[in-house]
């Protein structure tokens, strides 16, 4: 079985989508302040997922380079 190197970034992106949905529901229920906080949290989660993806790709490239030597 192949290792999934993007597992962490996928889970973070999934939680970002869930947090966005929660923010939309909170805003729809009339709590705009709470909805804004949830949307800000979701953007932070997406940002961290993006950076995890970059680091995972960098590790994969480094391993491939080491295997070529």
Predicted model as a PDB file, atoms N, CA, C, CB and O in Angstrom, pLDDT in the B-factor column:
MODEL        1                                                                  
ATOM      1  N   UNK A   1       0.841  -1.189   0.000  1.00 40.00           N  
ATOM      2  CA  UNK A   1       0.000   0.000   0.000  1.00 40.00           C  
ATOM      3  C   UNK A   1       0.882   1.246   0.000  1.00 40.00           C  
ATOM      4  CB  UNK A   1      -0.955   0.002   1.222  1.00 40.00           C  
ATOM      5  O   UNK A   1       1.824   1.359   0.783  1.00 40.00           O  
ATOM      6  N   UNK A   2       0.564   2.151  -0.871  1.00 59.00           N  
ATOM      7  CA  UNK A   2       1.348   3.373  -1.006  1.00 59.00           C  
ATOM      8  C   UNK A   2       0.997   4.357   0.114  1.00 59.00           C  
ATOM      9  CB  UNK A   2       1.110   4.019  -2.388  1.00 59.00           C  
ATOM     10  O   UNK A   2      -0.166   4.516   0.484  1.00 59.00           O  
ATOM     11  N   UNK A   3       2.030   5.008   0.638  1.00 68.00           N  
ATOM     12  CA  UNK A   3       1.796   6.024   1.664  1.00 68.00           C  
ATOM     13  C   UNK A   3       1.162   7.261   1.041  1.00 68.00           C  
ATOM     14  CB  UNK A   3       3.115   6.395   2.377  1.00 68.00           C  
ATOM     15  O   UNK A   3       1.556   7.702  -0.039  1.00 68.00           O  
ATOM     16  N   UNK A   4       0.200   7.799   1.722  1.00 80.00           N  
ATOM     17  CA  UNK A   4      -0.458   9.019   1.262  1.00 80.00           C  
ATOM     18  C   UNK A   4       0.233  10.211   1.911  1.00 80.00           C  
ATOM     19  CB  UNK A   4      -1.986   9.005   1.600  1.00 80.00           C  
ATOM     20  O   UNK A   4      -0.004  10.516   3.079  1.00 80.00           O  
ATOM     21  N   UNK A   5       1.096  10.885   1.140  1.00 81.00           N  
ATOM     22  CA  UNK A   5       1.869  11.968   1.743  1.00 81.00           C  
ATOM     23  C   UNK A   5       1.035  13.235   1.947  1.00 81.00           C  
ATOM     24  CB  UNK A   5       3.076  12.284   0.877  1.00 81.00           C  
ATOM     25  O   UNK A   5       1.430  14.116   2.711  1.00 81.00           O  
ATOM     26  N   UNK A   6      -0.101  13.335   1.279  1.00 84.00           N  
ATOM     27  CA  UNK A   6      -0.938  14.531   1.396  1.00 84.00           C  
ATOM     28  C   UNK A   6      -2.124  14.323   2.341  1.00 84.00           C  
ATOM     29  CB  UNK A   6      -1.445  14.944   0.022  1.00 84.00           C  
ATOM     30  O   UNK A   6      -3.113  15.052   2.264  1.00 84.00           O  
ATOM     31  N   UNK A   7      -2.031  13.345   3.219  1.00 89.00           N  
ATOM     32  CA  UNK A   7      -3.125  13.034   4.126  1.00 89.00           C  
ATOM     33  C   UNK A   7      -3.441  14.208   5.055  1.00 89.00           C  
ATOM     34  CB  UNK A   7      -2.788  11.798   4.945  1.00 89.00           C  
ATOM     35  O   UNK A   7      -4.607  14.556   5.243  1.00 89.00           O  
ATOM     36  N   UNK A   8      -2.417  14.810   5.628  1.00 88.00           N  
ATOM     37  CA  UNK A   8      -2.610  15.915   6.573  1.00 88.00           C  
ATOM     38  C   UNK A   8      -3.225  17.125   5.891  1.00 88.00           C  
ATOM     39  CB  UNK A   8      -1.282  16.303   7.218  1.00 88.00           C  
ATOM     40  O   UNK A   8      -4.156  17.729   6.423  1.00 88.00           O  
ATOM     41  N   UNK A   9      -2.720  17.482   4.729  1.00 91.00           N  
ATOM     42  CA  UNK A   9      -3.254  18.661   4.041  1.00 91.00           C  
ATOM     43  C   UNK A   9      -4.695  18.430   3.579  1.00 91.00           C  
ATOM     44  CB  UNK A   9      -2.367  19.021   2.837  1.00 91.00           C  
ATOM     45  O   UNK A   9      -5.501  19.360   3.579  1.00 91.00           O  
ATOM     46  N   UNK A  10      -5.021  17.200   3.187  1.00 92.00           N  
ATOM     47  CA  UNK A  10      -6.407  16.908   2.801  1.00 92.00           C  
ATOM     48  C   UNK A  10      -7.360  17.018   3.984  1.00 92.00           C  
ATOM     49  CB  UNK A  10      -6.503  15.512   2.192  1.00 92.00           C  
ATOM     50  O   UNK A  10      -8.461  17.552   3.855  1.00 92.00           O  
ATOM     51  N   UNK A  11      -6.931  16.508   5.139  1.00 93.00           N  
ATOM     52  CA  UNK A  11      -7.779  16.604   6.327  1.00 93.00           C  
ATOM     53  C   UNK A  11      -7.955  18.058   6.766  1.00 93.00           C  
ATOM     54  CB  UNK A  11      -7.184  15.777   7.474  1.00 93.00           C  
ATOM     55  O   UNK A  11      -9.044  18.448   7.187  1.00 93.00           O  
ATOM     56  N   UNK A  12      -6.902  18.855   6.672  1.00 94.00           N  
ATOM     57  CA  UNK A  12      -7.026  20.266   7.019  1.00 94.00           C  
ATOM     58  C   UNK A  12      -7.964  20.990   6.059  1.00 94.00           C  
ATOM     59  CB  UNK A  12      -5.652  20.935   7.015  1.00 94.00           C  
ATOM     60  O   UNK A  12      -8.761  21.826   6.485  1.00 94.00           O  
ATOM     61  N   UNK A  13      -7.876  20.677   4.769  1.00 94.00           N  
ATOM     62  CA  UNK A  13      -8.780  21.302   3.801  1.00 94.00           C  
ATOM     63  C   UNK A  13     -10.229  20.891   4.072  1.00 94.00           C  
ATOM     64  CB  UNK A  13      -8.377  20.919   2.361  1.00 94.00           C  
ATOM     65  O   UNK A  13     -11.141  21.711   3.970  1.00 94.00           O  
ATOM     66  N   UNK A  14     -10.431  19.633   4.413  1.00 96.00           N  
ATOM     67  CA  UNK A  14     -11.780  19.165   4.741  1.00 96.00           C  
ATOM     68  C   UNK A  14     -12.330  19.888   5.973  1.00 96.00           C  
ATOM     69  CB  UNK A  14     -11.774  17.645   4.981  1.00 96.00           C  
ATOM     70  O   UNK A  14     -13.495  20.285   5.991  1.00 96.00           O  
ATOM     71  N   UNK A  15     -11.505  20.056   6.987  1.00 96.00           N  
ATOM     72  CA  UNK A  15     -11.965  20.778   8.174  1.00 96.00           C  
ATOM     73  C   UNK A  15     -12.199  22.255   7.860  1.00 96.00           C  
ATOM     74  CB  UNK A  15     -10.946  20.636   9.317  1.00 96.00           C  
ATOM     75  O   UNK A  15     -13.059  22.887   8.473  1.00 96.00           O  
ATOM     76  N   UNK A  16     -11.447  22.807   6.916  1.00 95.00           N  
ATOM     77  CA  UNK A  16     -11.693  24.183   6.488  1.00 95.00           C  
ATOM     78  C   UNK A  16     -13.047  24.324   5.818  1.00 95.00           C  
ATOM     79  CB  UNK A  16     -10.599  24.647   5.541  1.00 95.00           C  
ATOM     80  O   UNK A  16     -13.757  25.303   6.049  1.00 95.00           O  
ATOM     81  N   UNK A  17     -13.414  23.347   4.985  1.00 96.00           N  
ATOM     82  CA  UNK A  17     -14.735  23.373   4.359  1.00 96.00           C  
ATOM     83  C   UNK A  17     -15.843  23.263   5.403  1.00 96.00           C  
ATOM     84  CB  UNK A  17     -14.862  22.240   3.337  1.00 96.00           C  
ATOM     85  O   UNK A  17     -16.861  23.951   5.314  1.00 96.00           O  
ATOM     86  N   UNK A  18     -15.640  22.398   6.388  1.00 96.00           N  
ATOM     87  CA  UNK A  18     -16.633  22.263   7.447  1.00 96.00           C  
ATOM     88  C   UNK A  18     -16.755  23.541   8.270  1.00 96.00           C  
ATOM     89  CB  UNK A  18     -16.278  21.095   8.353  1.00 96.00           C  
ATOM     90  O   UNK A  18     -17.855  23.928   8.665  1.00 96.00           O  
ATOM     91  N   UNK A  19     -15.629  24.192   8.527  1.00 96.00           N  
ATOM     92  CA  UNK A  19     -15.655  25.443   9.286  1.00 96.00           C  
ATOM     93  C   UNK A  19     -16.343  26.538   8.476  1.00 96.00           C  
ATOM     94  CB  UNK A  19     -14.222  25.878   9.671  1.00 96.00           C  
ATOM     95  O   UNK A  19     -17.060  27.363   9.043  1.00 96.00           O  
ATOM     96  N   UNK A  20     -16.139  26.560   7.174  1.00 95.00           N  
ATOM     97  CA  UNK A  20     -16.820  27.526   6.320  1.00 95.00           C  
ATOM     98  C   UNK A  20     -18.326  27.301   6.355  1.00 95.00           C  
ATOM     99  CB  UNK A  20     -16.300  27.434   4.878  1.00 95.00           C  
ATOM    100  O   UNK A  20     -19.104  28.249   6.463  1.00 95.00           O  
ATOM    101  N   UNK A  21     -18.727  26.038   6.262  1.00 95.00           N  
ATOM    102  CA  UNK A  21     -20.158  25.721   6.349  1.00 95.00           C  
ATOM    103  C   UNK A  21     -20.745  26.145   7.686  1.00 95.00           C  
ATOM    104  CB  UNK A  21     -20.385  24.226   6.138  1.00 95.00           C  
ATOM    105  O   UNK A  21     -21.870  26.643   7.740  1.00 95.00           O  
ATOM    106  N   UNK A  22     -19.996  25.953   8.758  1.00 95.00           N  
ATOM    107  CA  UNK A  22     -20.472  26.380  10.075  1.00 95.00           C  
ATOM    108  C   UNK A  22     -20.626  27.893  10.134  1.00 95.00           C  
ATOM    109  CB  UNK A  22     -19.513  25.905  11.172  1.00 95.00           C  
ATOM    110  O   UNK A  22     -21.584  28.403  10.715  1.00 95.00           O  
ATOM    111  N   UNK A  23     -19.677  28.612   9.530  1.00 94.00           N  
ATOM    112  CA  UNK A  23     -19.771  30.070   9.502  1.00 94.00           C  
ATOM    113  C   UNK A  23     -20.975  30.554   8.720  1.00 94.00           C  
ATOM    114  CB  UNK A  23     -18.518  30.658   8.913  1.00 94.00           C  
ATOM    115  O   UNK A  23     -21.631  31.519   9.111  1.00 94.00           O  
ATOM    116  N   UNK A  24     -21.267  29.881   7.609  1.00 95.00           N  
ATOM    117  CA  UNK A  24     -22.441  30.251   6.814  1.00 95.00           C  
ATOM    118  C   UNK A  24     -23.714  30.014   7.614  1.00 95.00           C  
ATOM    119  CB  UNK A  24     -22.484  29.453   5.492  1.00 95.00           C  
ATOM    120  O   UNK A  24     -24.620  30.848   7.618  1.00 95.00           O  
ATOM    121  N   UNK A  25     -23.775  28.874   8.290  1.00 95.00           N  
ATOM    122  CA  UNK A  25     -24.964  28.579   9.098  1.00 95.00           C  
ATOM    123  C   UNK A  25     -25.120  29.571  10.256  1.00 95.00           C  
ATOM    124  CB  UNK A  25     -24.889  27.147   9.645  1.00 95.00           C  
ATOM    125  O   UNK A  25     -26.234  29.993  10.565  1.00 95.00           O  
ATOM    126  N   UNK A  26     -24.019  29.939  10.888  1.00 94.00           N  
ATOM    127  CA  UNK A  26     -24.089  30.905  11.984  1.00 94.00           C  
ATOM    128  C   UNK A  26     -24.558  32.270  11.467  1.00 94.00           C  
ATOM    129  CB  UNK A  26     -22.714  31.037  12.678  1.00 94.00           C  
ATOM    130  O   UNK A  26     -25.380  32.930  12.102  1.00 94.00           O  
ATOM    131  N   UNK A  27     -24.033  32.683  10.320  1.00 92.00           N  
ATOM    132  CA  UNK A  27     -24.457  33.961   9.748  1.00 92.00           C  
ATOM    133  C   UNK A  27     -25.926  33.909   9.337  1.00 92.00           C  
ATOM    134  CB  UNK A  27     -23.579  34.326   8.539  1.00 92.00           C  
ATOM    135  O   UNK A  27     -26.649  34.894   9.491  1.00 92.00           O  
ATOM    136  N   UNK A  28     -26.367  32.779   8.819  1.00 94.00           N  
ATOM    137  CA  UNK A  28     -27.757  32.626   8.392  1.00 94.00           C  
ATOM    138  C   UNK A  28     -28.698  32.672   9.594  1.00 94.00           C  
ATOM    139  CB  UNK A  28     -27.943  31.305   7.622  1.00 94.00           C  
ATOM    140  O   UNK A  28     -29.829  33.146   9.482  1.00 94.00           O  
ATOM    141  N   UNK A  29     -28.235  32.184  10.736  1.00 92.00           N  
ATOM    142  CA  UNK A  29     -29.056  32.198  11.953  1.00 92.00           C  
ATOM    143  C   UNK A  29     -29.089  33.573  12.624  1.00 92.00           C  
ATOM    144  CB  UNK A  29     -28.534  31.164  12.938  1.00 92.00           C  
ATOM    145  O   UNK A  29     -29.770  33.745  13.635  1.00 92.00           O  
ATOM    146  N   UNK A  30     -28.379  34.532  12.089  1.00 88.00           N  
ATOM    147  CA  UNK A  30     -28.445  35.883  12.618  1.00 88.00           C  
ATOM    148  C   UNK A  30     -27.283  36.274  13.503  1.00 88.00           C  
ATOM    149  CB  UNK A  30     -29.687  36.046  13.368  1.00 88.00           C  
ATOM    150  O   UNK A  30     -27.290  37.371  14.062  1.00 88.00           O  
ATOM    151  N   UNK A  31     -26.302  35.434  13.650  1.00 88.00           N  
ATOM    152  CA  UNK A  31     -25.125  35.743  14.459  1.00 88.00           C  
ATOM    153  C   UNK A  31     -23.959  36.068  13.524  1.00 88.00           C  
ATOM    154  CB  UNK A  31     -24.764  34.552  15.410  1.00 88.00           C  
ATOM    155  O   UNK A  31     -23.059  35.247  13.349  1.00 88.00           O  
ATOM    156  N   UNK A  32     -23.971  37.253  12.925  1.00 89.00           N  
ATOM    157  CA  UNK A  32     -22.957  37.617  11.937  1.00 89.00           C  
ATOM    158  C   UNK A  32     -21.558  37.671  12.539  1.00 89.00           C  
ATOM    159  CB  UNK A  32     -23.297  38.956  11.315  1.00 89.00           C  
ATOM    160  O   UNK A  32     -20.579  37.319  11.881  1.00 89.00           O  
ATOM    161  N   UNK A  33     -21.467  38.109  13.783  1.00 92.00           N  
ATOM    162  CA  UNK A  33     -20.160  38.174  14.432  1.00 92.00           C  
ATOM    163  C   UNK A  33     -19.527  36.809  14.573  1.00 92.00           C  
ATOM    164  CB  UNK A  33     -20.280  38.817  15.787  1.00 92.00           C  
ATOM    165  O   UNK A  33     -18.347  36.624  14.277  1.00 92.00           O  
ATOM    166  N   UNK A  34     -20.325  35.846  15.031  1.00 92.00           N  
ATOM    167  CA  UNK A  34     -19.812  34.481  15.165  1.00 92.00           C  
ATOM    168  C   UNK A  34     -19.491  33.873  13.797  1.00 92.00           C  
ATOM    169  CB  UNK A  34     -20.830  33.600  15.907  1.00 92.00           C  
ATOM    170  O   UNK A  34     -18.506  33.150  13.645  1.00 92.00           O  
ATOM    171  N   UNK A  35     -20.320  34.171  12.820  1.00 92.00           N  
ATOM    172  CA  UNK A  35     -20.056  33.683  11.466  1.00 92.00           C  
ATOM    173  C   UNK A  35     -18.748  34.215  10.922  1.00 92.00           C  
ATOM    174  CB  UNK A  35     -21.186  34.067  10.539  1.00 92.00           C  
ATOM    175  O   UNK A  35     -18.003  33.488  10.265  1.00 92.00           O  
ATOM    176  N   UNK A  36     -18.464  35.484  11.193  1.00 93.00           N  
ATOM    177  CA  UNK A  36     -17.197  36.078  10.755  1.00 93.00           C  
ATOM    178  C   UNK A  36     -16.003  35.429  11.428  1.00 93.00           C  
ATOM    179  CB  UNK A  36     -17.189  37.567  11.034  1.00 93.00           C  
ATOM    180  O   UNK A  36     -14.959  35.231  10.807  1.00 93.00           O  
ATOM    181  N   UNK A  37     -16.161  35.100  12.698  1.00 94.00           N  
ATOM    182  CA  UNK A  37     -15.076  34.422  13.413  1.00 94.00           C  
ATOM    183  C   UNK A  37     -14.835  33.042  12.812  1.00 94.00           C  
ATOM    184  CB  UNK A  37     -15.403  34.302  14.920  1.00 94.00           C  
ATOM    185  O   UNK A  37     -13.687  32.629  12.646  1.00 94.00           O  
ATOM    186  N   UNK A  38     -15.906  32.331  12.488  1.00 94.00           N  
ATOM    187  CA  UNK A  38     -15.759  31.011  11.872  1.00 94.00           C  
ATOM    188  C   UNK A  38     -15.101  31.122  10.500  1.00 94.00           C  
ATOM    189  CB  UNK A  38     -17.126  30.321  11.747  1.00 94.00           C  
ATOM    190  O   UNK A  38     -14.265  30.288  10.152  1.00 94.00           O  
ATOM    191  N   UNK A  39     -15.463  32.136   9.717  1.00 93.00           N  
ATOM    192  CA  UNK A  39     -14.860  32.318   8.396  1.00 93.00           C  
ATOM    193  C   UNK A  39     -13.377  32.660   8.517  1.00 93.00           C  
ATOM    194  CB  UNK A  39     -15.597  33.420   7.616  1.00 93.00           C  
ATOM    195  O   UNK A  39     -12.565  32.199   7.714  1.00 93.00           O  
ATOM    196  N   UNK A  40     -13.023  33.464   9.512  1.00 95.00           N  
ATOM    197  CA  UNK A  40     -11.607  33.780   9.730  1.00 95.00           C  
ATOM    198  C   UNK A  40     -10.842  32.518  10.127  1.00 95.00           C  
ATOM    199  CB  UNK A  40     -11.450  34.873  10.822  1.00 95.00           C  
ATOM    200  O   UNK A  40      -9.722  32.298   9.666  1.00 95.00           O  
ATOM    201  N   UNK A  41     -11.443  31.696  10.976  1.00 96.00           N  
ATOM    202  CA  UNK A  41     -10.803  30.438  11.361  1.00 96.00           C  
ATOM    203  C   UNK A  41     -10.648  29.520  10.149  1.00 96.00           C  
ATOM    204  CB  UNK A  41     -11.617  29.732  12.465  1.00 96.00           C  
ATOM    205  O   UNK A  41      -9.626  28.850  10.002  1.00 96.00           O  
ATOM    206  N   UNK A  42     -11.648  29.490   9.294  1.00 95.00           N  
ATOM    207  CA  UNK A  42     -11.575  28.649   8.097  1.00 95.00           C  
ATOM    208  C   UNK A  42     -10.462  29.111   7.170  1.00 95.00           C  
ATOM    209  CB  UNK A  42     -12.912  28.657   7.353  1.00 95.00           C  
ATOM    210  O   UNK A  42      -9.763  28.282   6.587  1.00 95.00           O  
ATOM    211  N   UNK A  43     -10.285  30.416   7.023  1.00 95.00           N  
ATOM    212  CA  UNK A  43      -9.206  30.898   6.165  1.00 95.00           C  
ATOM    213  C   UNK A  43      -7.844  30.537   6.744  1.00 95.00           C  
ATOM    214  CB  UNK A  43      -9.311  32.410   5.974  1.00 95.00           C  
ATOM    215  O   UNK A  43      -6.921  30.233   5.989  1.00 95.00           O  
ATOM    216  N   UNK A  44      -7.699  30.562   8.055  1.00 96.00           N  
ATOM    217  CA  UNK A  44      -6.442  30.141   8.685  1.00 96.00           C  
ATOM    218  C   UNK A  44      -6.185  28.655   8.458  1.00 96.00           C  
ATOM    219  CB  UNK A  44      -6.469  30.444  10.191  1.00 96.00           C  
ATOM    220  O   UNK A  44      -5.048  28.243   8.229  1.00 96.00           O  
ATOM    221  N   UNK A  45      -7.240  27.858   8.521  1.00 95.00           N  
ATOM    222  CA  UNK A  45      -7.085  26.418   8.291  1.00 95.00           C  
ATOM    223  C   UNK A  45      -6.696  26.150   6.844  1.00 95.00           C  
ATOM    224  CB  UNK A  45      -8.385  25.668   8.641  1.00 95.00           C  
ATOM    225  O   UNK A  45      -5.834  25.311   6.586  1.00 95.00           O  
ATOM    226  N   UNK A  46      -7.321  26.851   5.888  1.00 95.00           N  
ATOM    227  CA  UNK A  46      -6.946  26.683   4.484  1.00 95.00           C  
ATOM    228  C   UNK A  46      -5.497  27.104   4.252  1.00 95.00           C  
ATOM    229  CB  UNK A  46      -7.883  27.494   3.576  1.00 95.00           C  
ATOM    230  O   UNK A  46      -4.778  26.462   3.487  1.00 95.00           O  
ATOM    231  N   UNK A  47      -5.069  28.177   4.909  1.00 96.00           N  
ATOM    232  CA  UNK A  47      -3.703  28.656   4.786  1.00 96.00           C  
ATOM    233  C   UNK A  47      -2.718  27.619   5.312  1.00 96.00           C  
ATOM    234  CB  UNK A  47      -3.532  29.979   5.532  1.00 96.00           C  
ATOM    235  O   UNK A  47      -1.681  27.379   4.693  1.00 96.00           O  
ATOM    236  N   UNK A  48      -3.031  27.007   6.444  1.00 95.00           N  
ATOM    237  CA  UNK A  48      -2.142  25.983   6.988  1.00 95.00           C  
ATOM    238  C   UNK A  48      -2.153  24.726   6.117  1.00 95.00           C  
ATOM    239  CB  UNK A  48      -2.550  25.633   8.426  1.00 95.00           C  
ATOM    240  O   UNK A  48      -1.117  24.076   5.975  1.00 95.00           O  
ATOM    241  N   UNK A  49      -3.294  24.371   5.533  1.00 94.00           N  
ATOM    242  CA  UNK A  49      -3.350  23.215   4.629  1.00 94.00           C  
ATOM    243  C   UNK A  49      -2.487  23.442   3.404  1.00 94.00           C  
ATOM    244  CB  UNK A  49      -4.794  22.930   4.203  1.00 94.00           C  
ATOM    245  O   UNK A  49      -1.817  22.522   2.936  1.00 94.00           O  
ATOM    246  N   UNK A  50      -2.497  24.648   2.886  1.00 94.00           N  
ATOM    247  CA  UNK A  50      -1.670  24.994   1.730  1.00 94.00           C  
ATOM    248  C   UNK A  50      -0.187  24.846   2.068  1.00 94.00           C  
ATOM    249  CB  UNK A  50      -1.970  26.432   1.261  1.00 94.00           C  
ATOM    250  O   UNK A  50       0.583  24.302   1.276  1.00 94.00           O  
ATOM    251  N   UNK A  51       0.203  25.322   3.226  1.00 94.00           N  
ATOM    252  CA  UNK A  51       1.612  25.238   3.603  1.00 94.00           C  
ATOM    253  C   UNK A  51       2.029  23.812   3.956  1.00 94.00           C  
ATOM    254  CB  UNK A  51       1.889  26.160   4.777  1.00 94.00           C  
ATOM    255  O   UNK A  51       3.177  23.434   3.723  1.00 94.00           O  
ATOM    256  N   UNK A  52       1.131  23.028   4.506  1.00 92.00           N  
ATOM    257  CA  UNK A  52       1.430  21.612   4.709  1.00 92.00           C  
ATOM    258  C   UNK A  52       1.649  20.939   3.360  1.00 92.00           C  
ATOM    259  CB  UNK A  52       0.289  20.911   5.490  1.00 92.00           C  
ATOM    260  O   UNK A  52       2.558  20.122   3.219  1.00 92.00           O  
ATOM    261  N   UNK A  53       0.829  21.271   2.369  1.00 92.00           N  
ATOM    262  CA  UNK A  53       0.971  20.673   1.034  1.00 92.00           C  
ATOM    263  C   UNK A  53       2.321  21.038   0.424  1.00 92.00           C  
ATOM    264  CB  UNK A  53      -0.175  21.137   0.104  1.00 92.00           C  
ATOM    265  O   UNK A  53       2.981  20.190  -0.177  1.00 92.00           O  
ATOM    266  N   UNK A  54       2.733  22.292   0.575  1.00 93.00           N  
ATOM    267  CA  UNK A  54       4.035  22.697   0.050  1.00 93.00           C  
ATOM    268  C   UNK A  54       5.166  21.917   0.720  1.00 93.00           C  
ATOM    269  CB  UNK A  54       4.244  24.203   0.249  1.00 93.00           C  
ATOM    270  O   UNK A  54       6.086  21.458   0.043  1.00 93.00           O  
ATOM    271  N   UNK A  55       5.105  21.766   2.026  1.00 92.00           N  
ATOM    272  CA  UNK A  55       6.138  21.039   2.750  1.00 92.00           C  
ATOM    273  C   UNK A  55       6.152  19.563   2.382  1.00 92.00           C  
ATOM    274  CB  UNK A  55       5.938  21.198   4.242  1.00 92.00           C  
ATOM    275  O   UNK A  55       7.221  18.966   2.257  1.00 92.00           O  
ATOM    276  N   UNK A  56       4.976  18.971   2.209  1.00 88.00           N  
ATOM    277  CA  UNK A  56       4.911  17.565   1.814  1.00 88.00           C  
ATOM    278  C   UNK A  56       5.520  17.354   0.439  1.00 88.00           C  
ATOM    279  CB  UNK A  56       3.466  17.073   1.824  1.00 88.00           C  
ATOM    280  O   UNK A  56       6.213  16.362   0.215  1.00 88.00           O  
ATOM    281  N   UNK A  57       5.271  18.280  -0.487  1.00 90.00           N  
ATOM    282  CA  UNK A  57       5.869  18.182  -1.813  1.00 90.00           C  
ATOM    283  C   UNK A  57       7.381  18.330  -1.743  1.00 90.00           C  
ATOM    284  CB  UNK A  57       5.279  19.240  -2.742  1.00 90.00           C  
ATOM    285  O   UNK A  57       8.117  17.646  -2.455  1.00 90.00           O  
ATOM    286  N   UNK A  58       7.840  19.232  -0.876  1.00 91.00           N  
ATOM    287  CA  UNK A  58       9.284  19.447  -0.730  1.00 91.00           C  
ATOM    288  C   UNK A  58       9.958  18.195  -0.179  1.00 91.00           C  
ATOM    289  CB  UNK A  58       9.564  20.651   0.191  1.00 91.00           C  
ATOM    290  O   UNK A  58      11.040  17.824  -0.634  1.00 91.00           O  
ATOM    291  N   UNK A  59       9.334  17.548   0.789  1.00 87.00           N  
ATOM    292  CA  UNK A  59       9.885  16.313   1.346  1.00 87.00           C  
ATOM    293  C   UNK A  59       9.921  15.217   0.282  1.00 87.00           C  
ATOM    294  CB  UNK A  59       9.056  15.851   2.564  1.00 87.00           C  
ATOM    295  O   UNK A  59      10.894  14.468   0.193  1.00 87.00           O  
ATOM    296  N   UNK A  60       8.868  15.123  -0.518  1.00 86.00           N  
ATOM    297  CA  UNK A  60       8.814  14.112  -1.581  1.00 86.00           C  
ATOM    298  C   UNK A  60       9.916  14.353  -2.606  1.00 86.00           C  
ATOM    299  CB  UNK A  60       7.434  14.121  -2.272  1.00 86.00           C  
ATOM    300  O   UNK A  60      10.566  13.403  -3.043  1.00 86.00           O  
ATOM    301  N   UNK A  61      10.138  15.606  -2.995  1.00 87.00           N  
ATOM    302  CA  UNK A  61      11.191  15.922  -3.959  1.00 87.00           C  
ATOM    303  C   UNK A  61      12.564  15.611  -3.391  1.00 87.00           C  
ATOM    304  CB  UNK A  61      11.117  17.389  -4.370  1.00 87.00           C  
ATOM    305  O   UNK A  61      13.437  15.128  -4.112  1.00 87.00           O  
ATOM    306  N   UNK A  62      12.766  15.879  -2.116  1.00 88.00           N  
ATOM    307  CA  UNK A  62      14.039  15.589  -1.479  1.00 88.00           C  
ATOM    308  C   UNK A  62      14.293  14.080  -1.445  1.00 88.00           C  
ATOM    309  CB  UNK A  62      14.071  16.173  -0.059  1.00 88.00           C  
ATOM    310  O   UNK A  62      15.411  13.633  -1.703  1.00 88.00           O  
ATOM    311  N   UNK A  63      13.274  13.305  -1.131  1.00 85.00           N  
ATOM    312  CA  UNK A  63      13.416  11.848  -1.114  1.00 85.00           C  
ATOM    313  C   UNK A  63      13.712  11.308  -2.506  1.00 85.00           C  
ATOM    314  CB  UNK A  63      12.150  11.195  -0.558  1.00 85.00           C  
ATOM    315  O   UNK A  63      14.532  10.402  -2.654  1.00 85.00           O  
ATOM    316  N   UNK A  64      13.065  11.842  -3.514  1.00 84.00           N  
ATOM    317  CA  UNK A  64      13.321  11.401  -4.883  1.00 84.00           C  
ATOM    318  C   UNK A  64      14.730  11.751  -5.308  1.00 84.00           C  
ATOM    319  CB  UNK A  64      12.316  12.023  -5.846  1.00 84.00           C  
ATOM    320  O   UNK A  64      15.387  10.969  -5.995  1.00 84.00           O  
ATOM    321  N   UNK A  65      15.202  12.922  -4.903  1.00 85.00           N  
ATOM    322  CA  UNK A  65      16.559  13.334  -5.247  1.00 85.00           C  
ATOM    323  C   UNK A  65      17.578  12.432  -4.561  1.00 85.00           C  
ATOM    324  CB  UNK A  65      16.794  14.802  -4.854  1.00 85.00           C  
ATOM    325  O   UNK A  65      18.582  12.063  -5.169  1.00 85.00           O  
ATOM    326  N   UNK A  66      17.333  12.073  -3.307  1.00 85.00           N  
ATOM    327  CA  UNK A  66      18.236  11.193  -2.577  1.00 85.00           C  
ATOM    328  C   UNK A  66      18.245   9.782  -3.184  1.00 85.00           C  
ATOM    329  CB  UNK A  66      17.832  11.131  -1.095  1.00 85.00           C  
ATOM    330  O   UNK A  66      19.280   9.117  -3.203  1.00 85.00           O  
ATOM    331  N   UNK A  67      17.097   9.337  -3.676  1.00 84.00           N  
ATOM    332  CA  UNK A  67      17.032   8.005  -4.288  1.00 84.00           C  
ATOM    333  C   UNK A  67      17.758   7.939  -5.626  1.00 84.00           C  
ATOM    334  CB  UNK A  67      15.588   7.594  -4.477  1.00 84.00           C  
ATOM    335  O   UNK A  67      18.223   6.873  -6.030  1.00 84.00           O  
ATOM    336  N   UNK A  68      17.856   9.080  -6.320  1.00 81.00           N  
ATOM    337  CA  UNK A  68      18.546   9.119  -7.607  1.00 81.00           C  
ATOM    338  C   UNK A  68      20.054   9.015  -7.439  1.00 81.00           C  
ATOM    339  CB  UNK A  68      18.196  10.396  -8.353  1.00 81.00           C  
ATOM    340  O   UNK A  68      20.751   8.556  -8.344  1.00 81.00           O  
ATOM    341  N   UNK A  69      20.560   9.436  -6.291  1.00 75.00           N  
ATOM    342  CA  UNK A  69      22.013   9.419  -6.076  1.00 75.00           C  
ATOM    343  C   UNK A  69      22.557   8.052  -5.921  1.00 75.00           C  
ATOM    344  CB  UNK A  69      22.376  10.213  -4.886  1.00 75.00           C  
ATOM    345  O   UNK A  69      23.763   7.884  -5.734  1.00 75.00           O  
TER     346      UNK A  69                                                      
ENDMDL                                                                          
END                                                                             
